[in-house]
């Protein structure tokens, strides 16, 4: 679930776009700015990343060069929930629309060409926050508040009725398909704390995968299906995912079910809200912050 707030816009805030190399366990800053940006996606051809900044989307080469704005058409208030379709042709975005009588929670999902252009509305209802594409690029899964409860939904990119996939009393967020289309991973307060779960794509067999003292968010399966990376707040945050907190990125081995700590830094909201694996599953991108 994204935020439209440009948090901590103080002159000293630095955002750093980083790449983590799975084979070496090393991280590399490829771009930094004394400004606030969020949530990188990795292109399906492996050549560039997309992130959001001040309501707009930008692309940047994986070496950190040639930052350029993507034409969003009329969608000029995007939040940090956006992603590239598996077939590489489309972007799904969540845009905070100007809706008469509503002062917040107006995010709706659109699709547009990956190179930019006119957005096409997918979800009539709001708020709706995109998080994942189906492997066939014909549907999206998202978090939405209906009747004051956040659950996970699915809808065809051609519109129509949305399908509710969870119906618990607590927050469910961050849904994302496994590459083979067998599961949807998500994070949920169902057990009383924020943990990573998964379910079959027909919403059956809901299974809790993590169980610890951290607040665990945003499971992103690797394209080769071996792992998922996720972000953990070191102190319990309840059902919130605030910015500028002590966090870790962790790796869950889907074969052994072992969890490995990868790195620790200041982050949270905006760090890794959306899919950011490289196509070869050797790297993923994230954003860290320094507000000192």
C-alpha positions, 0 to 999 in steps of 0.5 A, spaced: 500 500 500 502 506 497 503 513 500 502 520 497 506 523 502 513 526 501 515 524 507 521 528 511 522 533 505 528 536 509 534 539 505 538 533 508 534 527 506 538 523 501 535 517 497 539 512 495 538 507 489 541 500 491 542 494 487 543 487 492 548 482 488 545 475 491 551 471 489 556 476 493 552 478 498 554 485 496 550 492 495 551 497 491 549 504 490 548 506 483 544 513 484 543 518 490 539 524 490 538 529 496 530 528 495 525 523 496 524 517 491 521 510 492 520 503 490 524 501 484 522 496 479 527 492 474 525 492 467 524 485 463 529 486 459 534 488 465 536 494 462 533 500 466 529 501 473 523 505 474 521 509 481 517 514 483 518 521 485 514 527 486 508 524 483 511 522 477 515 516 474 522 516 472 527 511 468 534 510 470 539 505 467 542 500 471 548 503 472 545 510 475 545 514 468 540 517 464 534 519 469 528 521 465 521 522 466 516 517 463 510 520 460 504 519 465 499 522 461 494 525 466 496 521 471 501 526 475 500 524 482 502 517 482 504 513 489 509 508 490 505 502 487 507 501 480 510 495 476 511 492 469 507 487 466 511 480 465 510 481 458 514 487 458 509 492 454 505 495 460 505 499 466 500 498 472 500 505 476 496 507 482 494 514 482 491 519 487 486 521 483 482 528 484 475 526 486 470 531 489 468 530 496 474 526 498 480 528 501 485 522 501 484 515 499 483 516 492 488 511 489 486 508 483 489 503 478 491 504 471 495 501 466 499 505 460 504 503 455 511 501 459 514 507 455 509 512 457 502 515 454 495 515 456 493 511 462 487 507 462 483 506 468 482 499 471 479 500 478 473 504 478 473 503 486 478 507 491 482 506 494 486 501 490 493 500 491 496 495 485 501 490 487 502 485 482 501 482 475 498 475 473 504 471 469 499 472 463 499 480 464 491 479 463 490 481 471 492 485 477 492 483 484 492 489 489 490 492 496 483 495 497 479 498 502 472 496 502 467 498 508 473 500 512 477 494 511 483 492 507 483 486 503 486 483 497 483 483 490 484 481 483 481 484 477 482 483 469 486 489 466 480 490 461 475 492 467 469 488 470 468 486 477 473 485 482 474 479 486 475 479 493 481 474 495 481 475 503 476 477 508 480 477 515 479 482 520 486 485 519 490 489 514 492 484 508 497 487 503 502 487 498 499 481 494 504 478 488 504 472 484 509 467 484 512 466 477 509 460 475 502 462 477 501 457 483 501 462 489 499 469 491 504 472 496 502 477 501 503 480 508 497 480 513 495 481 520 491 475 521 495 472 526 495 478 530 502 481 528 504 483 521 507 476 517 508 473 510 503 469 508 501 465 501 495 462 498 493 459 492 491 463 486 483 461 487 484 464 494 484 457 498 490 454 502 492 460 506 499 459 509 503 463 514 510 463 512 514 467 517 513 468 525 517 472 529 518 479 533 519 483 526 514 486 522 514 483 515 512 486 509 512 485 501 514 479 499 517 479 492 518 472 489 524 471 485 523 470 477 527 463 478 522 461 483 527 459 488 526 465 493 522 471 496 525 477 498 522 481 504 523 487 508 522 487 516 522 492 521 526 491 527 521 493 532 514 491 531 510 497 527 503 493 528 499 494 521 503 500 519 509 501 515 512 508 516 518 511 513 525 512 516 526 506 521 531 501 522 529 495 517 532 489 514 532 486 507 531 478 508 531 472 504 526 466 504 529 460 501 522 456 498 526 450 498 529 449 505 524 455 508 530 458 511 531 465 512 537 469 511 538 476 513 541 480 507 542 487 510 540 492 515 539 500 514 534 506 514 528 505 510 521 502 510 515 506 506 518 506 499 524 501 500 521 495 496 514 496 496 514 493 489 517 487 485 524 489 483 528 483 481 532 483 475 530 478 470 536 473 471 534 473 479 541 475 481 540 482 483 534 486 486 533 493 487 531 497 493 531 504 496 535 506 503 535 513 506 539 518 510 536 523 514 542 526 518 
